[in-house]
Amino acid sequence: MQFPILLTLIFVLAKLFGLIAWSWLLVFAPLIVMIALLALFIGLAIVIRLYVK
């Protein structure tokens, strides 16, 4: 879970120092993917909990 945060930090610093010319969406992509996967797993856990009693 620390790898996407570290990767995002590296991308942000590279963008701020002008080393990459990516859009900000691509810079924050690792963080967005991590949040999306977390939301997916939480949603699946809720659905499974509702149907398996």
PDBQT receptor file of N, H, CA, C and O in Angstrom, charges set to zero:
ATOM      1  N   MET A   1       0.823  -1.190   0.000  1.00  0.00    +0.000 N 
ATOM      2  CA  MET A   1       0.000   0.000   0.000  1.00  0.00    +0.000 C 
ATOM      3  C   MET A   1       0.868   1.256   0.000  1.00  0.00    +0.000 C 
ATOM      4  O   MET A   1       0.391   2.332  -0.361  1.00  0.00    +0.000 OA
ATOM      5  N   GLN A   2       2.105   1.139   0.389  1.00  0.00    +0.000 N 
ATOM      6  H   GLN A   2       2.493   0.265   0.683  1.00  0.00    +0.000 HD
ATOM      7  CA  GLN A   2       2.983   2.296   0.403  1.00  0.00    +0.000 C 
ATOM      8  C   GLN A   2       3.563   2.586  -0.970  1.00  0.00    +0.000 C 
ATOM      9  O   GLN A   2       3.925   3.727  -1.256  1.00  0.00    +0.000 OA
ATOM     10  N   PHE A   3       3.658   1.575  -1.828  1.00  0.00    +0.000 N 
ATOM     11  H   PHE A   3       3.363   0.648  -1.597  1.00  0.00    +0.000 HD
ATOM     12  CA  PHE A   3       4.262   1.773  -3.136  1.00  0.00    +0.000 C 
ATOM     13  C   PHE A   3       3.512   2.793  -3.994  1.00  0.00    +0.000 C 
ATOM     14  O   PHE A   3       4.159   3.668  -4.570  1.00  0.00    +0.000 OA
ATOM     15  N   PRO A   4       2.177   2.726  -4.112  1.00  0.00    +0.000 N 
ATOM     16  CA  PRO A   4       1.484   3.746  -4.915  1.00  0.00    +0.000 C 
ATOM     17  C   PRO A   4       1.647   5.156  -4.367  1.00  0.00    +0.000 C 
ATOM     18  O   PRO A   4       1.717   6.116  -5.135  1.00  0.00    +0.000 OA
ATOM     19  N   ILE A   5       1.707   5.292  -3.043  1.00  0.00    +0.000 N 
ATOM     20  H   ILE A   5       1.650   4.512  -2.419  1.00  0.00    +0.000 HD
ATOM     21  CA  ILE A   5       1.886   6.614  -2.445  1.00  0.00    +0.000 C 
ATOM     22  C   ILE A   5       3.283   7.145  -2.752  1.00  0.00    +0.000 C 
ATOM     23  O   ILE A   5       3.442   8.317  -3.091  1.00  0.00    +0.000 OA
ATOM     24  N   LEU A   6       4.285   6.294  -2.636  1.00  0.00    +0.000 N 
ATOM     25  H   LEU A   6       4.156   5.341  -2.361  1.00  0.00    +0.000 HD
ATOM     26  CA  LEU A   6       5.647   6.688  -2.958  1.00  0.00    +0.000 C 
ATOM     27  C   LEU A   6       5.777   7.039  -4.444  1.00  0.00    +0.000 C 
ATOM     28  O   LEU A   6       6.421   8.027  -4.797  1.00  0.00    +0.000 OA
ATOM     29  N   LEU A   7       5.171   6.237  -5.298  1.00  0.00    +0.000 N 
ATOM     30  H   LEU A   7       4.648   5.434  -5.011  1.00  0.00    +0.000 HD
ATOM     31  CA  LEU A   7       5.209   6.495  -6.734  1.00  0.00    +0.000 C 
ATOM     32  C   LEU A   7       4.527   7.816  -7.072  1.00  0.00    +0.000 C 
ATOM     33  O   LEU A   7       5.020   8.570  -7.911  1.00  0.00    +0.000 OA
ATOM     34  N   THR A   8       3.403   8.104  -6.430  1.00  0.00    +0.000 N 
ATOM     35  H   THR A   8       3.002   7.492  -5.748  1.00  0.00    +0.000 HD
ATOM     36  CA  THR A   8       2.710   9.373  -6.649  1.00  0.00    +0.000 C 
ATOM     37  C   THR A   8       3.576  10.542  -6.203  1.00  0.00    +0.000 C 
ATOM     38  O   THR A   8       3.645  11.562  -6.888  1.00  0.00    +0.000 OA
ATOM     39  N   LEU A   9       4.233  10.399  -5.064  1.00  0.00    +0.000 N 
ATOM     40  H   LEU A   9       4.177   9.571  -4.507  1.00  0.00    +0.000 HD
ATOM     41  CA  LEU A   9       5.118  11.453  -4.578  1.00  0.00    +0.000 C 
ATOM     42  C   LEU A   9       6.264  11.715  -5.556  1.00  0.00    +0.000 C 
ATOM     43  O   LEU A   9       6.610  12.866  -5.821  1.00  0.00    +0.000 OA
ATOM     44  N   ILE A  10       6.838  10.660  -6.080  1.00  0.00    +0.000 N 
ATOM     45  H   ILE A  10       6.556   9.725  -5.865  1.00  0.00    +0.000 HD
ATOM     46  CA  ILE A  10       7.918  10.805  -7.068  1.00  0.00    +0.000 C 
ATOM     47  C   ILE A  10       7.397  11.500  -8.322  1.00  0.00    +0.000 C 
ATOM     48  O   ILE A  10       8.060  12.388  -8.859  1.00  0.00    +0.000 OA
ATOM     49  N   PHE A  11       6.221  11.106  -8.791  1.00  0.00    +0.000 N 
ATOM     50  H   PHE A  11       5.682  10.385  -8.355  1.00  0.00    +0.000 HD
ATOM     51  CA  PHE A  11       5.636  11.727  -9.987  1.00  0.00    +0.000 C 
ATOM     52  C   PHE A  11       5.327  13.201  -9.753  1.00  0.00    +0.000 C 
ATOM     53  O   PHE A  11       5.570  14.025 -10.635  1.00  0.00    +0.000 OA
ATOM     54  N   VAL A  12       4.795  13.549  -8.580  1.00  0.00    +0.000 N 
ATOM     55  H   VAL A  12       4.598  12.879  -7.864  1.00  0.00    +0.000 HD
ATOM     56  CA  VAL A  12       4.470  14.951  -8.279  1.00  0.00    +0.000 C 
ATOM     57  C   VAL A  12       5.744  15.791  -8.254  1.00  0.00    +0.000 C 
ATOM     58  O   VAL A  12       5.786  16.880  -8.827  1.00  0.00    +0.000 OA
ATOM     59  N   LEU A  13       6.772  15.286  -7.593  1.00  0.00    +0.000 N 
ATOM     60  H   LEU A  13       6.738  14.402  -7.127  1.00  0.00    +0.000 HD
ATOM     61  CA  LEU A  13       8.032  16.029  -7.554  1.00  0.00    +0.000 C 
ATOM     62  C   LEU A  13       8.637  16.175  -8.948  1.00  0.00    +0.000 C 
ATOM     63  O   LEU A  13       9.151  17.239  -9.293  1.00  0.00    +0.000 OA
ATOM     64  N   ALA A  14       8.579  15.120  -9.742  1.00  0.00    +0.000 N 
ATOM     65  H   ALA A  14       8.161  14.256  -9.462  1.00  0.00    +0.000 HD
ATOM     66  CA  ALA A  14       9.103  15.196 -11.105  1.00  0.00    +0.000 C 
ATOM     67  C   ALA A  14       8.315  16.209 -11.936  1.00  0.00    +0.000 C 
ATOM     68  O   ALA A  14       8.897  16.938 -12.740  1.00  0.00    +0.000 OA
ATOM     69  N   LYS A  15       7.012  16.257 -11.748  1.00  0.00    +0.000 N 
ATOM     70  H   LYS A  15       6.540  15.665 -11.094  1.00  0.00    +0.000 HD
ATOM     71  CA  LYS A  15       6.178  17.223 -12.471  1.00  0.00    +0.000 C 
ATOM     72  C   LYS A  15       6.504  18.650 -12.026  1.00  0.00    +0.000 C 
ATOM     73  O   LYS A  15       6.627  19.548 -12.859  1.00  0.00    +0.000 OA
ATOM     74  N   LEU A  16       6.643  18.858 -10.721  1.00  0.00    +0.000 N 
ATOM     75  H   LEU A  16       6.542  18.129 -10.044  1.00  0.00    +0.000 HD
ATOM     76  CA  LEU A  16       6.929  20.193 -10.205  1.00  0.00    +0.000 C 
ATOM     77  C   LEU A  16       8.306  20.704 -10.630  1.00  0.00    +0.000 C 
ATOM     78  O   LEU A  16       8.484  21.904 -10.842  1.00  0.00    +0.000 OA
ATOM     79  N   PHE A  17       9.275  19.802 -10.752  1.00  0.00    +0.000 N 
ATOM     80  H   PHE A  17       9.130  18.828 -10.579  1.00  0.00    +0.000 HD
ATOM     81  CA  PHE A  17      10.614  20.199 -11.173  1.00  0.00    +0.000 C 
ATOM     82  C   PHE A  17      10.778  20.197 -12.690  1.00  0.00    +0.000 C 
ATOM     83  O   PHE A  17      11.865  20.469 -13.199  1.00  0.00    +0.000 OA
ATOM     84  N   GLY A  18       9.702  19.891 -13.411  1.00  0.00    +0.000 N 
ATOM     85  H   GLY A  18       8.818  19.670 -12.997  1.00  0.00    +0.000 HD
ATOM     86  CA  GLY A  18       9.741  19.958 -14.865  1.00  0.00    +0.000 C 
ATOM     87  C   GLY A  18      10.423  18.795 -15.548  1.00  0.00    +0.000 C 
ATOM     88  O   GLY A  18      10.809  18.909 -16.712  1.00  0.00    +0.000 OA
ATOM     89  N   LEU A  19      10.582  17.687 -14.863  1.00  0.00    +0.000 N 
ATOM     90  H   LEU A  19      10.269  17.595 -13.918  1.00  0.00    +0.000 HD
ATOM     91  CA  LEU A  19      11.239  16.522 -15.449  1.00  0.00    +0.000 C 
ATOM     92  C   LEU A  19      10.310  15.717 -16.353  1.00  0.00    +0.000 C 
ATOM     93  O   LEU A  19      10.762  15.019 -17.260  1.00  0.00    +0.000 OA
ATOM     94  N   ILE A  20       9.005  15.821 -16.095  1.00  0.00    +0.000 N 
ATOM     95  H   ILE A  20       8.637  16.388 -15.358  1.00  0.00    +0.000 HD
ATOM     96  CA  ILE A  20       8.016  15.153 -16.944  1.00  0.00    +0.000 C 
ATOM     97  C   ILE A  20       6.961  16.170 -17.355  1.00  0.00    +0.000 C 
ATOM     98  O   ILE A  20       6.713  17.143 -16.643  1.00  0.00    +0.000 OA
ATOM     99  N   ALA A  21       6.351  15.940 -18.494  1.00  0.00    +0.000 N 
ATOM    100  H   ALA A  21       6.553  15.149 -19.072  1.00  0.00    +0.000 HD
ATOM    101  CA  ALA A  21       5.328  16.865 -18.998  1.00  0.00    +0.000 C 
ATOM    102  C   ALA A  21       3.969  16.178 -19.066  1.00  0.00    +0.000 C 
ATOM    103  O   ALA A  21       3.153  16.477 -19.938  1.00  0.00    +0.000 OA
ATOM    104  N   TRP A  22       3.739  15.262 -18.145  1.00  0.00    +0.000 N 
ATOM    105  H   TRP A  22       4.402  15.018 -17.438  1.00  0.00    +0.000 HD
ATOM    106  CA  TRP A  22       2.470  14.537 -18.119  1.00  0.00    +0.000 C 
ATOM    107  C   TRP A  22       1.362  15.430 -17.594  1.00  0.00    +0.000 C 
ATOM    108  O   TRP A  22       1.613  16.455 -16.960  1.00  0.00    +0.000 OA
ATOM    109  N   SER A  23       0.128  15.021 -17.872  1.00  0.00    +0.000 N 
ATOM    110  H   SER A  23      -0.075  14.188 -18.388  1.00  0.00    +0.000 HD
ATOM    111  CA  SER A  23      -1.005  15.723 -17.272  1.00  0.00    +0.000 C 
ATOM    112  C   SER A  23      -1.072  15.343 -15.789  1.00  0.00    +0.000 C 
ATOM    113  O   SER A  23      -0.515  14.330 -15.366  1.00  0.00    +0.000 OA
ATOM    114  N   TRP A  24      -1.769  16.182 -15.012  1.00  0.00    +0.000 N 
ATOM    115  H   TRP A  24      -2.222  17.004 -15.356  1.00  0.00    +0.000 HD
ATOM    116  CA  TRP A  24      -1.886  15.900 -13.585  1.00  0.00    +0.000 C 
ATOM    117  C   TRP A  24      -2.681  14.628 -13.340  1.00  0.00    +0.000 C 
ATOM    118  O   TRP A  24      -2.486  13.967 -12.319  1.00  0.00    +0.000 OA
ATOM    119  N   LEU A  25      -3.570  14.274 -14.256  1.00  0.00    +0.000 N 
ATOM    120  H   LEU A  25      -3.728  14.811 -15.085  1.00  0.00    +0.000 HD
ATOM    121  CA  LEU A  25      -4.328  13.024 -14.110  1.00  0.00    +0.000 C 
ATOM    122  C   LEU A  25      -3.388  11.819 -14.128  1.00  0.00    +0.000 C 
ATOM    123  O   LEU A  25      -3.547  10.892 -13.334  1.00  0.00    +0.000 OA
ATOM    124  N   LEU A  26      -2.418  11.832 -15.026  1.00  0.00    +0.000 N 
ATOM    125  H   LEU A  26      -2.289  12.585 -15.671  1.00  0.00    +0.000 HD
ATOM    126  CA  LEU A  26      -1.450  10.738 -15.068  1.00  0.00    +0.000 C 
ATOM    127  C   LEU A  26      -0.529  10.747 -13.857  1.00  0.00    +0.000 C 
ATOM    128  O   LEU A  26      -0.121   9.688 -13.379  1.00  0.00    +0.000 OA
ATOM    129  N   VAL A  27      -0.202  11.928 -13.361  1.00  0.00    +0.000 N 
ATOM    130  H   VAL A  27      -0.534  12.788 -13.749  1.00  0.00    +0.000 HD
ATOM    131  CA  VAL A  27       0.661  12.026 -12.189  1.00  0.00    +0.000 C 
ATOM    132  C   VAL A  27      -0.017  11.384 -10.978  1.00  0.00    +0.000 C 
ATOM    133  O   VAL A  27       0.628  10.687 -10.195  1.00  0.00    +0.000 OA
ATOM    134  N   PHE A  28      -1.326  11.626 -10.831  1.00  0.00    +0.000 N 
ATOM    135  H   PHE A  28      -1.849  12.192 -11.467  1.00  0.00    +0.000 HD
ATOM    136  CA  PHE A  28      -2.045  11.085  -9.683  1.00  0.00    +0.000 C 
ATOM    137  C   PHE A  28      -2.687   9.725  -9.969  1.00  0.00    +0.000 C 
ATOM    138  O   PHE A  28      -3.442   9.228  -9.133  1.00  0.00    +0.000 OA
ATOM    139  N   ALA A  29      -2.417   9.120 -11.100  1.00  0.00    +0.000 N 
ATOM    140  H   ALA A  29      -1.804   9.523 -11.779  1.00  0.00    +0.000 HD
ATOM    141  CA  ALA A  29      -3.014   7.837 -11.468  1.00  0.00    +0.000 C 
ATOM    142  C   ALA A  29      -2.749   6.721 -10.446  1.00  0.00    +0.000 C 
ATOM    143  O   ALA A  29      -3.681   5.983 -10.126  1.00  0.00    +0.000 OA
ATOM    144  N   PRO A  30      -1.532   6.561  -9.922  1.00  0.00    +0.000 N 
ATOM    145  CA  PRO A  30      -1.338   5.485  -8.927  1.00  0.00    +0.000 C 
ATOM    146  C   PRO A  30      -2.229   5.652  -7.700  1.00  0.00    +0.000 C 
ATOM    147  O   PRO A  30      -2.747   4.670  -7.170  1.00  0.00    +0.000 OA
ATOM    148  N   LEU A  31      -2.407   6.876  -7.253  1.00  0.00    +0.000 N 
ATOM    149  H   LEU A  31      -1.986   7.675  -7.683  1.00  0.00    +0.000 HD
ATOM    150  CA  LEU A  31      -3.256   7.136  -6.096  1.00  0.00    +0.000 C 
ATOM    151  C   LEU A  31      -4.724   6.891  -6.426  1.00  0.00    +0.000 C 
ATOM    152  O   LEU A  31      -5.465   6.342  -5.610  1.00  0.00    +0.000 OA
ATOM    153  N   ILE A  32      -5.143   7.295  -7.616  1.00  0.00    +0.000 N 
ATOM    154  H   ILE A  32      -4.541   7.741  -8.279  1.00  0.00    +0.000 HD
ATOM    155  CA  ILE A  32      -6.527   7.090  -8.043  1.00  0.00    +0.000 C 
ATOM    156  C   ILE A  32      -6.839   5.599  -8.155  1.00  0.00    +0.000 C 
ATOM    157  O   ILE A  32      -7.907   5.148  -7.742  1.00  0.00    +0.000 OA
ATOM    158  N   VAL A  33      -5.899   4.843  -8.714  1.00  0.00    +0.000 N 
ATOM    159  H   VAL A  33      -5.031   5.210  -9.049  1.00  0.00    +0.000 HD
ATOM    160  CA  VAL A  33      -6.094   3.388  -8.848  1.00  0.00    +0.000 C 
ATOM    161  C   VAL A  33      -6.176   2.733  -7.469  1.00  0.00    +0.000 C 
ATOM    162  O   VAL A  33      -7.006   1.851  -7.249  1.00  0.00    +0.000 OA
ATOM    163  N   MET A  34      -5.320   3.160  -6.543  1.00  0.00    +0.000 N 
ATOM    164  H   MET A  34      -4.646   3.877  -6.722  1.00  0.00    +0.000 HD
ATOM    165  CA  MET A  34      -5.349   2.589  -5.198  1.00  0.00    +0.000 C 
ATOM    166  C   MET A  34      -6.685   2.872  -4.512  1.00  0.00    +0.000 C 
ATOM    167  O   MET A  34      -7.251   1.983  -3.877  1.00  0.00    +0.000 OA
ATOM    168  N   ILE A  35      -7.187   4.083  -4.630  1.00  0.00    +0.000 N 
ATOM    169  H   ILE A  35      -6.727   4.806  -5.146  1.00  0.00    +0.000 HD
ATOM    170  CA  ILE A  35      -8.466   4.436  -4.016  1.00  0.00    +0.000 C 
ATOM    171  C   ILE A  35      -9.603   3.659  -4.673  1.00  0.00    +0.000 C 
ATOM    172  O   ILE A  35     -10.518   3.205  -3.988  1.00  0.00    +0.000 OA
ATOM    173  N   ALA A  36      -9.552   3.502  -6.004  1.00  0.00    +0.000 N 
ATOM    174  H   ALA A  36      -8.809   3.871  -6.561  1.00  0.00    +0.000 HD
ATOM    175  CA  ALA A  36     -10.595   2.757  -6.710  1.00  0.00    +0.000 C 
ATOM    176  C   ALA A  36     -10.604   1.289  -6.286  1.00  0.00    +0.000 C 
ATOM    177  O   ALA A  36     -11.671   0.712  -6.077  1.00  0.00    +0.000 OA
ATOM    178  N   LEU A  37      -9.431   0.688  -6.158  1.00  0.00    +0.000 N 
ATOM    179  H   LEU A  37      -8.564   1.157  -6.328  1.00  0.00    +0.000 HD
ATOM    180  CA  LEU A  37      -9.365  -0.708  -5.721  1.00  0.00    +0.000 C 
ATOM    181  C   LEU A  37      -9.855  -0.869  -4.289  1.00  0.00    +0.000 C 
ATOM    182  O   LEU A  37     -10.543  -1.839  -3.971  1.00  0.00    +0.000 OA
ATOM    183  N   LEU A  38      -9.511   0.064  -3.438  1.00  0.00    +0.000 N 
ATOM    184  H   LEU A  38      -8.953   0.852  -3.696  1.00  0.00    +0.000 HD
ATOM    185  CA  LEU A  38      -9.986   0.027  -2.058  1.00  0.00    +0.000 C 
ATOM    186  C   LEU A  38     -11.507   0.130  -2.006  1.00  0.00    +0.000 C 
ATOM    187  O   LEU A  38     -12.156  -0.597  -1.254  1.00  0.00    +0.000 OA
ATOM    188  N   ALA A  39     -12.072   1.031  -2.803  1.00  0.00    +0.000 N 
ATOM    189  H   ALA A  39     -11.544   1.622  -3.414  1.00  0.00    +0.000 HD
ATOM    190  CA  ALA A  39     -13.530   1.172  -2.851  1.00  0.00    +0.000 C 
ATOM    191  C   ALA A  39     -14.183  -0.099  -3.400  1.00  0.00    +0.000 C 
ATOM    192  O   ALA A  39     -15.239  -0.511  -2.920  1.00  0.00    +0.000 OA
ATOM    193  N   LEU A  40     -13.561  -0.716  -4.396  1.00  0.00    +0.000 N 
ATOM    194  H   LEU A  40     -12.703  -0.381  -4.786  1.00  0.00    +0.000 HD
ATOM    195  CA  LEU A  40     -14.083  -1.961  -4.963  1.00  0.00    +0.000 C 
ATOM    196  C   LEU A  40     -14.096  -3.072  -3.919  1.00  0.00    +0.000 C 
ATOM    197  O   LEU A  40     -15.088  -3.789  -3.785  1.00  0.00    +0.000 OA
ATOM    198  N   PHE A  41     -13.000  -3.217  -3.181  1.00  0.00    +0.000 N 
ATOM    199  H   PHE A  41     -12.194  -2.635  -3.290  1.00  0.00    +0.000 HD
ATOM    200  CA  PHE A  41     -12.930  -4.265  -2.164  1.00  0.00    +0.000 C 
ATOM    201  C   PHE A  41     -13.924  -4.025  -1.037  1.00  0.00    +0.000 C 
ATOM    202  O   PHE A  41     -14.537  -4.970  -0.540  1.00  0.00    +0.000 OA
ATOM    203  N   ILE A  42     -14.087  -2.783  -0.635  1.00  0.00    +0.000 N 
ATOM    204  H   ILE A  42     -13.590  -2.016  -1.039  1.00  0.00    +0.000 HD
ATOM    205  CA  ILE A  42     -15.070  -2.473   0.403  1.00  0.00    +0.000 C 
ATOM    206  C   ILE A  42     -16.479  -2.754  -0.104  1.00  0.00    +0.000 C 
ATOM    207  O   ILE A  42     -17.303  -3.302   0.628  1.00  0.00    +0.000 OA
ATOM    208  N   GLY A  43     -16.763  -2.384  -1.346  1.00  0.00    +0.000 N 
ATOM    209  H   GLY A  43     -16.094  -1.938  -1.941  1.00  0.00    +0.000 HD
ATOM    210  CA  GLY A  43     -18.072  -2.656  -1.931  1.00  0.00    +0.000 C 
ATOM    211  C   GLY A  43     -18.341  -4.140  -2.034  1.00  0.00    +0.000 C 
ATOM    212  O   GLY A  43     -19.445  -4.590  -1.728  1.00  0.00    +0.000 OA
ATOM    213  N   LEU A  44     -17.354  -4.912  -2.460  1.00  0.00    +0.000 N 
ATOM    214  H   LEU A  44     -16.457  -4.547  -2.709  1.00  0.00    +0.000 HD
ATOM    215  CA  LEU A  44     -17.527  -6.364  -2.538  1.00  0.00    +0.000 C 
ATOM    216  C   LEU A  44     -17.751  -6.968  -1.151  1.00  0.00    +0.000 C 
ATOM    217  O   LEU A  44     -18.567  -7.876  -0.994  1.00  0.00    +0.000 OA
ATOM    218  N   ALA A  45     -17.036  -6.473  -0.156  1.00  0.00    +0.000 N 
ATOM    219  H   ALA A  45     -16.373  -5.736  -0.283  1.00  0.00    +0.000 HD
ATOM    220  CA  ALA A  45     -17.216  -6.979   1.201  1.00  0.00    +0.000 C 
ATOM    221  C   ALA A  45     -18.628  -6.696   1.708  1.00  0.00    +0.000 C 
ATOM    222  O   ALA A  45     -19.234  -7.535   2.374  1.00  0.00    +0.000 OA
ATOM    223  N   ILE A  46     -19.141  -5.527   1.394  1.00  0.00    +0.000 N 
ATOM    224  H   ILE A  46     -18.649  -4.845   0.853  1.00  0.00    +0.000 HD
ATOM    225  CA  ILE A  46     -20.505  -5.188   1.812  1.00  0.00    +0.000 C 
ATOM    226  C   ILE A  46     -21.523  -6.080   1.115  1.00  0.00    +0.000 C 
ATOM    227  O   ILE A  46     -22.446  -6.587   1.752  1.00  0.00    +0.000 OA
ATOM    228  N   VAL A  47     -21.358  -6.276  -0.194  1.00  0.00    +0.000 N 
ATOM    229  H   VAL A  47     -20.608  -5.864  -0.712  1.00  0.00    +0.000 HD
ATOM    230  CA  VAL A  47     -22.289  -7.123  -0.945  1.00  0.00    +0.000 C 
ATOM    231  C   VAL A  47     -22.231  -8.554  -0.442  1.00  0.00    +0.000 C 
ATOM    232  O   VAL A  47     -23.270  -9.186  -0.248  1.00  0.00    +0.000 OA
ATOM    233  N   ILE A  48     -21.041  -9.067  -0.231  1.00  0.00    +0.000 N 
ATOM    234  H   ILE A  48     -20.197  -8.554  -0.389  1.00  0.00    +0.000 HD
ATOM    235  CA  ILE A  48     -20.901 -10.441   0.260  1.00  0.00    +0.000 C 
ATOM    236  C   ILE A  48     -21.519 -10.573   1.656  1.00  0.00    +0.000 C 
ATOM    237  O   ILE A  48     -22.172 -11.572   1.957  1.00  0.00    +0.000 OA
ATOM    238  N   ARG A  49     -21.314  -9.577   2.490  1.00  0.00    +0.000 N 
ATOM    239  H   ARG A  49     -20.783  -8.766   2.245  1.00  0.00    +0.000 HD
ATOM    240  CA  ARG A  49     -21.872  -9.605   3.844  1.00  0.00    +0.000 C 
ATOM    241  C   ARG A  49     -23.399  -9.577   3.813  1.00  0.00    +0.000 C 
ATOM    242  O   ARG A  49     -24.039 -10.204   4.657  1.00  0.00    +0.000 OA
ATOM    243  N   LEU A  50     -23.996  -8.857   2.851  1.00  0.00    +0.000 N 
ATOM    244  H   LEU A  50     -23.476  -8.348   2.165  1.00  0.00    +0.000 HD
ATOM    245  CA  LEU A  50     -25.447  -8.780   2.766  1.00  0.00    +0.000 C 
ATOM    246  C   LEU A  50     -26.070 -10.078   2.288  1.00  0.00    +0.000 C 
ATOM    247  O   LEU A  50     -27.172 -10.427   2.711  1.00  0.00    +0.000 OA
ATOM    248  N   TYR A  51     -25.376 -10.802   1.407  1.00  0.00    +0.000 N 
ATOM    249  H   TYR A  51     -24.481 -10.518   1.064  1.00  0.00    +0.000 HD
ATOM    250  CA  TYR A  51     -25.964 -11.997   0.815  1.00  0.00    +0.000 C 
ATOM    251  C   TYR A  51     -25.537 -13.297   1.485  1.00  0.00    +0.000 C 
ATOM    252  O   TYR A  51     -26.158 -14.335   1.254  1.00  0.00    +0.000 OA
ATOM    253  N   VAL A  52     -24.507 -13.267   2.297  1.00  0.00    +0.000 N 
ATOM    254  H   VAL A  52     -24.003 -12.424   2.485  1.00  0.00    +0.000 HD
ATOM    255  CA  VAL A  52     -24.066 -14.479   2.979  1.00  0.00    +0.000 C 
ATOM    256  C   VAL A  52     -24.307 -14.293   4.475  1.00  0.00    +0.000 C 
ATOM    257  O   VAL A  52     -23.536 -13.640   5.178  1.00  0.00    +0.000 OA
ATOM    258  N   LYS A  53     -25.399 -14.887   4.930  1.00  0.00    +0.000 N 
ATOM    259  H   LYS A  53     -26.025 -15.417   4.359  1.00  0.00    +0.000 HD
ATOM    260  CA  LYS A  53     -25.730 -14.793   6.348  1.00  0.00    +0.000 C 
ATOM    261  C   LYS A  53     -25.931 -16.148   6.944  1.00  0.00    +0.000 C 
ATOM    262  O   LYS A  53     -26.218 -16.262   8.135  1.00  0.00    +0.000 OA
TER     263      LYS A  53
